[in-house]
């Protein structure tokens, strides 16, 4: 607990952490303006038509693949790679903590900050939604055939945010692995962005090839991409007839386990330490 408290303090001493939190209202305001313009070309029956009750989901779906992933990337890189490669981490190791304890404390602290960011984003999204959009007694959700009222819509939002955070836990293992093996913060950022681009581009490439293939590839292949799970898999999981839930859960667990174990093994090899 003392180590986690120390990592928490070190993370909040960084200007980047405060900057990312300060960007929340800016992101929500810009997104609100975008959806105000988008509403002009949509009917209220469209699930993408923004109202108070679905605005939190729309702005999370819009920012999860880019905004949230990039925030997680920056926090992990500066917490792990920078301290690991510049020697700052020696100040922690002189207190006789193990390598495993140190890596876990760093990862857990970053995820605690991400959870705080997640909750703050949710609360403020309702505030901006109430300010910039009207409320409605009934609204249609993605992959739902029947409209829902305020209560079901609110619980839908909570479940969407919970599943979104699960995807961040999985992707944090990949980012931690890249942060550990990288020789500099630039390499870590570039490597992680490269992975995200490949993950985002994979479904598009597969779709192009699928047009010339017979029979068509099983839809499960698309959800080997963790960003595709973030983009579409969450909404499918929350549909009345949930799809790909077990498969996507297995994919997320596989990413988290494989890259988490690999990051731990590399970080705890003393001959690689500073």
C-alpha positions in Angstrom: 0.0 0.0 0.0 2.9 2.4 0.8 4.4 1.7 -2.7 1.0 2.3 -4.4 0.6 5.5 -2.4 4.0 6.6 -3.5 3.3 5.8 -7.2 0.0 7.7 -6.9 1.8 10.8 -5.7 4.5 10.5 -8.3 1.9 10.2 -11.1 0.0 13.2 -9.8 3.2 15.2 -9.7 3.4 15.0 -13.4 1.9 17.9 -15.4 0.6 15.4 -18.1 -1.8 13.9 -15.6 -3.4 17.2 -14.8 -3.4 18.2 -18.4 -5.3 15.1 -19.5 -8.0 15.7 -16.8 -8.3 19.3 -17.8 -9.0 18.2 -21.4 -12.2 16.3 -20.3 -14.5 19.3 -20.5 -12.9 20.5 -23.7 -13.4 17.1 -25.4 -17.0 17.0 -24.2 -17.8 20.5 -25.4 -16.2 19.9 -28.8 -18.0 16.6 -29.1 -21.3 18.2 -28.1 -21.0 20.8 -30.8 -20.3 18.1 -33.3 -23.4 16.2 -32.3 -25.5 19.3 -32.4 -24.6 19.7 -36.0 -25.0 16.0 -36.7 -28.5 16.1 -35.3 -29.6 18.4 -38.0 -29.2 15.6 -40.6 -30.8 12.9 -38.5 -34.2 12.0 -37.2 -34.9 11.4 -33.5 -35.5 7.7 -34.3 -31.8 7.3 -35.3 -29.7 5.8 -32.5 -27.0 8.3 -33.4 -29.3 11.2 -32.7 -27.9 12.8 -29.6 -30.1 13.5 -26.6 -29.3 13.8 -22.9 -29.8 10.1 -22.2 -27.5 8.8 -24.9 -24.9 11.5 -25.1 -22.6 9.8 -22.6 -22.5 6.7 -24.7 -22.0 8.6 -28.0 -19.1 10.7 -26.6 -17.4 7.6 -25.1 -17.8 5.5 -28.3 -16.3 8.4 -30.2 -13.3 8.9 -27.9 -12.6 5.3 -26.6 -10.4 4.2 -29.5 -8.4 7.4 -29.7 -8.7 9.6 -26.6 -8.9 7.0 -23.9 -6.3 4.7 -25.5 -3.9 7.6 -25.9 -4.3 8.8 -22.3 -3.6 5.3 -21.1 -0.6 5.2 -23.4 0.9 8.4 -22.1 0.4 7.5 -18.4 2.0 4.1 -18.8 4.9 5.4 -20.9 5.8 8.1 -18.4 5.3 5.9 -15.4 7.2 2.9 -16.7 9.4 3.6 -19.7 10.7 7.0 -18.6 11.5 6.0 -15.1 12.8 2.6 -16.2 15.3 4.0 -18.8 16.4 7.2 -17.1 17.3 5.5 -13.8 14.6 7.3 -11.7 13.3 3.9 -10.7 16.4 3.4 -8.5 14.9 5.7 -5.9 12.1 3.2 -5.5 14.2 0.1 -5.5 16.4 1.2 -2.6 13.3 0.6 -0.4 13.7 -3.2 -1.0 10.5 -3.7 -3.1 10.6 -6.6 -5.5 10.4 -6.1 -9.3 7.0 -7.7 -9.3 5.6 -5.4 -6.6 7.0 -2.4 -8.5 5.5 -3.3 -11.8 2.1 -4.2 -10.3 2.0 -0.9 -8.3 2.8 1.1 -11.4 0.1 -0.6 -13.5 -2.5 -0.5 -10.7 -1.9 3.2 -10.1 -2.3 4.0 -13.7 -5.5 2.0 -13.9 -6.8 3.8 -10.8 -6.2 7.1 -12.5 -7.9 5.8 -15.6 -10.9 4.7 -13.5 -11.1 8.2 -12.0 -10.9 9.7 -15.5 -13.6 7.2 -16.6 -16.0 8.2 -13.8 -15.3 11.9 -14.2 -16.0 11.7 -17.9 -19.3 9.9 -17.2 -20.5 12.5 -14.7 -19.5 15.5 -16.8 -21.0 13.9 -20.0 -24.4 14.0 -18.3 -23.7 17.7 -17.3 -22.8 18.7 -20.8 -25.7 16.5 -22.2 -28.2 18.4 -20.0 -26.7 21.7 -21.1 -26.4 21.1 -24.9 -29.3 18.6 -25.6 -32.9 18.0 -24.9 -34.2 15.1 -22.9 -36.8 12.7 -24.3 -39.1 10.2 -22.8 -38.1 7.5 -25.3 -35.0 6.8 -27.3 -33.5 4.1 -29.5 -30.2 2.5 -28.6 -27.8 0.8 -30.9 -28.9 -2.7 -32.1 -32.2 -2.2 -30.3 -35.5 -2.5 -32.2 -37.7 -1.0 -29.5 -37.2 2.4 -27.8 -36.4 2.6 -24.1 -37.2 5.1 -21.3 -34.8 7.0 -18.9 -34.2 4.1 -16.5 -33.1 1.4 -18.9 -31.1 4.0 -20.9 -29.2 5.0 -17.7 -28.3 1.4 -16.9 -27.3 0.9 -20.5 -24.9 3.8 -20.1 -23.4 2.3 -16.9 -22.9 -1.1 -18.5 -21.4 0.5 -21.6 -18.8 2.3 -19.5 -18.1 -0.8 -17.4 -17.4 -2.9 -20.5 -15.3 0.0 -22.0 -13.1 -0.1 -18.9 -12.6 -3.8 -19.3 -11.2 -3.3 -22.8 -8.8 -0.6 -21.3 -7.6 -3.2 -18.8 -6.8 -5.6 -21.6 -5.1 -3.0 -23.8 -3.1 -1.8 -20.8 -1.3 -5.1 -20.7 -0.2 -4.6 -24.3 0.9 -1.1 -23.6 2.8 -2.1 -20.5 4.6 -4.8 -22.5 5.7 -2.2 -25.1 6.6 0.3 -22.4 8.9 -2.3 -20.8 10.7 -3.4 -23.9 11.1 0.1 -25.4 14.5 1.9 -25.0 12.9 5.3 -24.9 9.6 7.1 -24.4 9.5 7.9 -28.2 9.9 4.3 -29.1 7.2 3.3 -26.6 4.8 5.8 -27.9 5.5 5.0 -31.5 5.3 1.2 -30.9 2.0 1.5 -29.2 0.5 3.8 -31.8 1.7 1.4 -34.4 -0.1 -1.5 -32.7 -3.3 0.6 -32.4 -3.1 1.5 -36.1 -2.6 -2.2 -37.1 -5.4 -3.3 -34.8 -7.8 -0.6 -36.3 -6.8 -1.4 -39.9 -7.0 -5.1 -39.6 -10.9 -5.3 -39.8 -10.9 -3.0 -42.9 -8.3 -5.1 -44.7 -10.1 -8.3 -43.8 -13.3 -6.8 -45.1 -11.6 -6.0 -48.4 -10.3 -9.5 -48.9 -13.7 -11.0 -47.7 -15.4 -9.5 -50.7 -13.4 -11.8 -53.0 -13.6 -14.9 -50.7 -16.2 -17.6 -50.9 -17.4 -18.5 -48.3 -17.1 -15.3 -46.4 -14.9 -15.3 -43.3 -16.6 -16.0 -40.0 -17.5 -12.6 -38.3 -15.6 -13.7 -35.2 -12.4 -13.0 -37.2 -13.1 -9.3 -37.1 -13.1 -9.3 -33.3 -9.5 -10.5 -33.0 -8.9 -6.8 -33.1 -9.1 -5.2 -29.7 -10.0 -1.8 -31.2 -12.8 -3.5 -33.1 -14.2 -4.8 -29.8 -14.0 -1.2 -28.5 -15.7 0.2 -31.6 -18.5 -2.3 -32.2 -18.2 -5.2 -29.8 -19.5 -3.4 -26.7 -22.7 -2.3 -28.5 -23.2 -5.8 -29.8 -22.7 -7.2 -26.3 -25.4 -4.9 -24.9 -28.0 -5.7 -27.7 -31.1 -7.6 -26.7 -29.7 -10.6 -28.4 -26.0 -10.4 -27.3 -23.5 -11.5 -29.8 -19.8 -12.4 -29.6 -19.8 -11.9 -25.8 -17.9 -15.1 -24.9 -15.6 -14.9 -27.9 -14.7 -11.2 -27.2 -14.2 -11.9 -23.5 -11.8 -14.7 -24.5 -9.9 -12.4 -26.8 -9.6 -9.7 -24.1 -8.4 -12.2 -21.6 -5.9 -13.7 -24.0 -4.4 -10.2 -24.7 -4.3 -9.4 -21.0 -2.7 -12.7 -19.9 -0.2 -13.1 -22.7 1.2 -9.5 -22.7 0.8 -9.1 -19.0 2.9 -12.3 -18.3 5.5 -11.2 -21.0 5.8 -7.7 -19.5 6.3 -9.2 -16.0 9.0 -11.7 -17.2 11.0 -9.0 -19.0 10.7 -6.4 -16.3 11.8 -8.8 -13.5 14.9 -10.0 -15.4 17.7 -8.4 -13.3 20.2 -8.4 -16.2 17.9 -6.1 -18.1 17.3 -3.7 -15.3 18.9 -0.3 -15.9 
